[in-house]
């Protein structure tokens, strides 16, 4: 379950939310960056919401095996 306030629709994310989240996390965030951070957070929220809607029941898990190191990389 996401922390309180993170389950909002992307349209409700605004600069005040960005300021509150930054303060809560102890991150300095200049006022001129609030709109950009809020827009980025809204976009990420929308992408994650779309991914949560995907039905992955028919998707096989990734194969598991020994790591192969290639000297060419």
Helices and strands as residue ranges (DSSP letters): G 10-12, H 15-25, G 31-33, H 34-53
